[in-house]
Amino acid sequence: MQALDKALAQVGRVVLGKEEQLKLALTCMLANGHLLIEDLPGMGKTTLAHALARVFKLEYRRVQFTSDMLPADILGVSVFDPNTQQFSLREGPVFTQLLLADEINRATPKTQSALLEAMEERQVTIEGEIRVLPEPFFVIATQNPVTLAAGTYPLPESQLDRFLMRLRLGYPDQRAERELLEMNTE
């Protein structure tokens, strides 16, 4: 228990004033689930994901979802090597322990589906070959409110069940805001 308290304290030094959200995120990770953070830009979603990865020494990758992404951009693709006359897999960013799927609602449903399938099955199939994902495999997906900008594809309810938790970070409280300002002026 002391190790978890210490880890929470370390993450709490980076993500200020969000003790309850940090506990929930850690609980989600330890329960082998996935986390969806729905919030406005600049609330610390990326900072939280990166801090968790550093504190727990997890391999970390971030994917910025866009409307022109393809499933292969996440999963990987076979590339032909003319020297060996063979195809070899160039693994995509999904082959990591903690994946930040940033602004998942900006990708098309087909691309969203590729990630959500990997989350559910903890493996991917690329050109008929099954590849198991690393352990642990934890996805933190973020989405900005659909009302914020055009060009978003909201996750349907049938896909939201891939996430163990959904939370919002919200604006920092007055104490945390003061700490943030003081940290940035030193």
Secondary structure as UniProt FT lines:
FT   HELIX           2..12
FT   TURN            13..14
FT   TURN            16..17
FT   HELIX           19..30
FT   TURN            31..32
FT   STRAND          35..38
FT   TURN            41..42
FT   HELIX           45..55
FT   TURN            56..57
FT   STRAND          60..64
FT   TURN            67..68
FT   HELIX           71..75
FT   STRAND          76..81
FT   TURN            82..85
FT   STRAND          86..91
FT   TURN            93..94
FT   STRAND          98..102
FT   HELIX           104..106
FT   HELIX           109..121
FT   STRAND          123..126
FT   TURN            127..128
FT   STRAND          129..132
FT   STRAND          138..143
FT   HELIX           146..148
FT   HELIX           157..160
FT   TURN            161..162
FT   STRAND          165..167
FT   HELIX           174..185
//
